[in-house]
Amino acid sequence: MFCIFFHSKNRVIIMELITPHYFTFSPFVSKKRVFHWCLGSTINQSGKGVGMKRTIRIIGFFAFFSLAVIALFFSIVFFNSYCSEKSCKTLSANSARRMATLEDYLKHRMIDRGIDFVDEDINATGLVGPEFTELTSTPGDEREKRSTLNPMSASACVEMFVSSGLKEGDTIAVGASGSYPGFLLAVLSAATEMKLNVRLILSLGSSMYGATRPEYNIFDIAGDAKDSGLVEYELLAVSRGYKDDMGGSVMEGILFENTQEFSLEICRKEAEKRGCLLINPLDYETSVKERLELFGDVDLFVNVGGAPVNIGNGTYSFSVPVGLVEEMDNIPEGEGRGLVYEYLDEKVPVVNLLDSKGFSEKYGVEFDLSPFPEDYSPSVDYTFLVLSISLALMSIVILVALCIIFLRIRNEE
């Protein structure tokens, strides 16, 4: 039996949620009268009824009191939901602004270096590269490369990071090729805004229209980004990328010669300049293992681009969904599966940034937009705020009314 006791002057009100036929008076219940609510009636110690009017008041008192407590609880829940949404959208907007500022900085760095922009770069970012160079590893679509440079890509990264449960101080590992400079800048902007620790390993190779310029490759882009002070990360290592992480160009023997050695020389210079490790593996699996050891324990892995060592060899690279992936069925075993599958196998969530068009559809970033948006102010849904205020006011009104009722009951005694 569960009872609620109210002590008021010479009375004790006992409310039973389960109504037995009998109850025993405790020693402290030694006042003039005891009200026992049971099946809608009140009795005194002599067993005589004292009237339904007061019983209804007592029942109403507790009913409205319960309603007020419930309303107050939900007002707190809704207000917290509003604050969480507003905080997330503010982070998203700030990340987009950070990425836009960063792109403008990099654009002027390229202009200062006298680097020409390609015709396909319709937004004049400088971050869409030539079709074929010594660093071009695979085919690519200029529309996909342009689309990732939309600063709203950083907002989408915040959404994925928050959804995965990341919080300030957490550590993410980022494996990036040169194929999507926009995605890399988006990840770094979002991570910096959220105050995450970023461990980065860069691969030099790039698909068409990515960071294909030998004179301003992905190492230069990432290096200038960090030098700007707008993003923070720790560069652990660089590598050549492409097949078996050995570098080279898809146009080897057609337009260019000795592209593997050409890529290796760029990597050597970058490793010396940035004071990081040069990964020059004997084979694919050695490269995967070395990366896992360098990254150490992390809370999330981000793949940017299509470097086989990150996304897997052959058909493996097409099996991972775009965006946030927290788990997968039928994770392949054996060689050639890359870092994405290694982390998923260890229950570490993954963000896969390879399919630009799929990314746009999934996260609401308009595909191949020109010009880019200029207003990144967060659009916050105020529904939860209105609900929380309404319920809080209702709770206050009910509680005030209950106080008045309680005082009247006391006065009638």
N, C-alpha and C positions, 0 to 999 in steps of 0.2 A: 504494500500500500504506500502511495506517495501523497503526502499532505503538504499544504502550504499554510503556515501559521502567520496571522497578523495580530499583533498585540496592541490594543488601544485602551488606555485607562483600565477599566475593570472588565474588559472583554477580550476574548481571544476568538478570532475567526479562523476556522479550520476548513480549507478547501481540499476535497479529495478528488483526485483524478481517477481513481479506481474506487468504487463505492462499496465498502463492505457493510454487513448488517450491524456489526458492533465495533466499538473502539473503546480503548481504555484511556481515561484521563491521566495525563502526566501530573506529577506533583506541582509543577508550575502553573497548571491550569486550575487555579483555585480562586477564581474571581467570581463575581456575582452571576455572570451569565456566560455561556459558551455557545457560539453559533457554529453549527456544523452543517455545512452544505452537502447534501446527499440527496440525489434524485430530485433536485429542485425544491427542497424544503429546508427550513431552519428549525432547530429545536433548542430548548434550553436544558438545564440540568434535570429538570423535572419531566422533560419529554414533551412539554406543551409547545405548540407552534407559536411563532412570534410574528407570522405574517409574511406574505409573498413580496410585499412592496420592497422591504429592505433587502430581501434575497435577490430580487431583480437588480437592485442597485449594486449589490456586491458583485453579482455575476457580470454586470455591465462594466463595473470598474476594472475587473481583471481582463475582460475581453478587450476593452479599449487600451489598457496598459500593454497588453501583448501586441496589439496592432501598432502602437507607437514604437515599441522596441523593434518590431520587424521593419517598419518603414525607415527608422533610423539606420538600421543595419544596411538596407538596400541603398539608402542615400550615400553611405560611405563607399559601398561597392561601386556604384555608378560614378561617383566622383573620382575614385582611384582609376577607373577605366578611362575616364576623360583625361586625367592627368597623364596616364601612360600613352594614350593616343597622341596627345599634344606633344609630349616629349619626343616620341618617335618621329612625328612629322617635322618637328623643329630640327632634329638631327638630320633628317633626310634633306630638308631645305638647305641647311648649312653645308652639308656634304656636296650638294649640287653647286652651290656658290663657290665652294673651295675648288672643285674640279674646273669650273669655268675660269676662275682666276688663274689656276695652274696652266690651263691650255693657253691662255693669253700670254702668260710668262714664257712658255716654251715657244710659242709662235715668234715672239720678239727675239728670243735667243737664236732661232733659225735665221731670222732676217739679219741679225747682227753677223752671222757667219756667212751670209751671202748665199744661202741655199734656196734654190728655186722651188716653187710649189708646182705640183702636177695639175693638169687640167681636171682630173677626176676629183680633186679636193675642192668641191663646190662651196664649202663653208670657210675656205682659206684658213684651215687650222695648221697646216704644215705637217700634220701627222698622218696623212695619207701618202704612202710612198710610191715609187715607180713600180711598174708591172714586173720587169725582169732585171735582176742584178745578181751579183755573186752570192747574195744572201737569200735569194728567192728559193724556197724549198718545195712549195706545193702551190696548186692553183688557189685562187681566191676571188672574191666578188667585191668590187669597190664599194657597192652599196652597203654591204655588211660592215666594212671597215669604217665608213663614214657614220653609220648608225651608232656604233659604240662610243663615238666621240660626243654624243649628246650628253650634257652634264647630268641629265636625269638618270643616267646609268648609275651614278653614285647613289642616288636616292634608292634605287632598286637594290643596290648592295646593302644599304642600311636595313632595308626590309628583310633581306635574307639573313643578315647577321643577327638581327633581333629575333627573328623567328627560330633561329637555331639555338637561342638561349645565351648568346655571347653577351658579356658585360665588361665594363671597364676593367682593364688589367689582364684580360684573357689573351691568349697567344694564338695567332693563326699562322699557318705555313702557306706560302704562295709560291707556286711553280709557274713561271710565265715564259712563253716564247715571245718572239717579236711580232707575232701575227696580228694581235689586237692591242695596240697602244692605248686605245680608249678604255678598254676593260681594265687594263692595269692601273691607269690613272683613277678610274672609278673605285677600284678596290682600295687603293692607297688613300684616296680622299675620305672614303667612308670609314676605314679603319682608324685613320688619324682623328677624325671627328668623334669617334666612339672611344678613343683612347685605348685602342687595342695594341698589343705588341705584334709586330709583323716581322717574320723571318722569310727572307726572299732569296730564291735561286732563279737566275735568269738564263735563258737559252737564246743564242744569237739568231738562229734561223727564223724566217718569217715567210708566210704565204704571200701571194701577190697583193700589192697595195697596203701592206702592213709597214712595219719598220724595216723596209728593205734597203734603205740608203746605207752604204758602207760608211759614209762620212757623218751620218747622224742616225745611228742604229738604236736598238732598244736599250743598250747600255748607256748611251748618251742621254736618251730621253729620261730614263730612270734616275741617272746621276744628276741631271739638271733639275729634275723634280725635287730631289732631296736637297740640293743646294739652295733651292728657292726658299726653303723653310716652311713650305706649305704642307708637306707630308713627311712622315717619319717611318723608317723601316731599317732593318738590319740586313745588309747584303751578305749572305753567307758564301755564295759561290757563283761562278759563271761557267757556262759550257757552250759547245758549238750547236747542240741541238740536232734536229733532223734525224735521219736514220741512224739508229744505234747510238745516238748522241755524238756522232762523228762529223756532223756539219756537211757542208757542200751545197751545191745549187742544183735545182732540177734542170738547169740549162748547161750543166757540165758537159763539155765536149761539143756543145752546139754554139753557144755564145761566149763561154768562159772556160778557162782551164785552171787546174790546181785549186779549186775552190775550197777543198777541205783544209789545205794548208793556209789558205787566205783567211778562213774563219778562225783557225787555231791561233794565228798571229794576233788577230783582233782580241781574242779572249785572253791571251797572255798579257797584252798591254793593259787591258781593263783590270785584270786580277792584280797586277802590280800597282796600278793607279789607285784602286779602291781598297787595297789591302785585304782582299778576300781570296778564297780558294779557287783554283782552276780545276774543274772536273774534266779529266781527259781519260775516260774509262777504256778498259780493254774490250768490254762488250756491254750489251744492254743491261743485263741483270746486275752487273757490277755498278753501273750508274744508278740504278734504282736503289740498291742497298746503300750506296754512299749518301744519297739524298736523305733516305730515312734516318740514317745516323746523324746527319748534320741538323736536320729539323728537330730531332728529339721529340719530347712529349708536347703535343699541341692540342688545342681545343677544336680546331677546324682546319681543313685543307682546302685551298682555292686553286683550281686549275684555270689558267688563262691561256687560250690558244690550243694548238693541237700537237704539241711536242709529244712524241710517242712515249717518252720516259715518264711523262705525267699522266697521260690519258689512256695509254695502252697501245699495243701494236695492232695493226690490221683492223678487224671487225670490232675489237674491244672498244675502240674509240667512238663507235657509233651507238654503243649500247647504253651509255650513261645519259640520263635525262639532263636537260639544260636547267641551270639554276641550282637551288638548294636540294640536295639529296641526303636524307638522313639514314636511309637504309635501302638495300636492294635485295631482291630474291635472286637466287642462282648466281652468286658471285663466282666468277671463273677461278680455277685453281691452276697452278703451274706457271710457266714462264710467259713473259710478254704482256702481263696484265697492267703494269704501270702503277703509279702512286695512288691514283684514285681508288682502285680496287683494294690496294693494300690498306688504305685508311678505312674504307668501308668495312673491310673484313675485321678491323679492330674496333668497330662501332664508333669511329670518329666521323662526324658529318662532313660532307663535301659540298663545295659550290663549284659547279662546272660551267665555265664561261667559254663556250666554243661556238655554239649555234646562235648567231646574232639575231636572226629573224625569229627563231623560237623564243629567245630571251625577250624580244620586244613584245611578242604576243602574250607571254606569260606574266610579265611584270608591268605592262602598260606603258612602255617607253616607245613612243612613235618611231616607226621604222624609217630610216633615211630621211629624217626631217631636215628641212632647210627653209629659213634660218633656224638656229637653235633658240629655245625660249630664253627670255631675258628676266622673267619674274619667277623666282623660286620660292615665293612665300608659301608656307604650308596652308593647305585647305583642311581645316580641322572640323570634324562633325561635332556640333555642340549638343547633340541629343542627350548624351550621358550627363552633361553639365546641367541641362534643364531638368532632367529627371532627378538628379541628386538634390538640386535646390528645392524642387517641388516636394519631394519626399521629406527633406529636412524640415521645411516649413510646416508640412502636415504633422510631422512628429511633434514639433514644438506646440502647435495648437492643441493637439490631443493631450499632451502632457499637462499643459496649463489647465485645460478643462478637467482633467482628472484631479489635479490639485484642488480645484474649486469643489468638485464633488466630494472628495475626501474630507475637506474641511466642513462641509455641510453635514456629512454623516457624523462627524465628531460632535458637532453642535447639537444634533438631535439626541445624542446620548445624555 
